[in-house]
């Protein structure tokens, strides 16, 4: 555990300063794309693939990596840019998202760069909802498009937001009346997943697409005299978001009197003991890896019951 905490100390110096590392790569042309290094396990030259009958059209095949068989996704085809043709000269980026490991087939891998989240912005308004980007930035005078991997994976595996039988208290909707939750996530797919899950509990759900907007909304409610103590249940935030990440959002809340004691759940596609320790270090109350509707529902339900009990005591 000491080794994990040493790494946490190094990483929280990065995220605590609202910074991240991006792995940049190309697909078929000169456009540069990127994903967060946190989610990358390794990069390899294109291995030999095994082809599975009736596989999804964007899955090029499967390969064996460190004792595990994982799918290899043609990322260019997955984001509707056409299939990669020269596959022998491709690379794969092995990643962990939402407690699963998969590889993305790309053209060339460029470099890793250290950037500030303030330099990373959402796609421009008016670009529609069909793109597969969570954000864009610039590096060396080039536009970098940051992939919404959760949206890519949702193309392949259907997600179910229905909460399993036996999880919810029969009276929870009555108890939840008048309570509000703020969801903050830059992935439209992740926002929809969490919102549809939590709304089954009868809570009012408000959403924002990045940490800066989330913080601005919380401050607006403070200025309007909103009763946080009695009516605001909790904040659910993603970790990596343009302009302000979830760690900085948490830090900002903990530094402001009215927001200091709000319950914060870090809901992220990152997983593992490293990220639990990091969430604790920056002040989040709970950590959950996406997408686990039953566990998320139980966390919210537990807070509803605690809030009702505190009112009655």
Secondary structure, 3 states (H helix, E strand, C coil): CHHHHHHHHHHHHHHCCCEEEEEEEECCCCCEEEEEHHHEEEEEECCCCECCCCCCCCEEEEEEECCEEEEEEEHHHHCCCCCCCCHHHCEEEEEEECCEEEEEEECCEEEEEEEEHHHCECCCCCCCCCCCEEEEEEECCEEEEEECHHHHHHHHCCCCCCCCCCCCCCCHHHHHCCCEEEEECCCHHHHHHHHHHHHHHCCEEEEECCHHHHHHHHHHHHHCCCCHHHHEEEEEECCCCCCCCHHHHHHHHHCCCCCCCCEEEEEECCCCHHHHHHHHHHCCCEEEECCCHHHHHHHHHHHHHHHHHHHHC
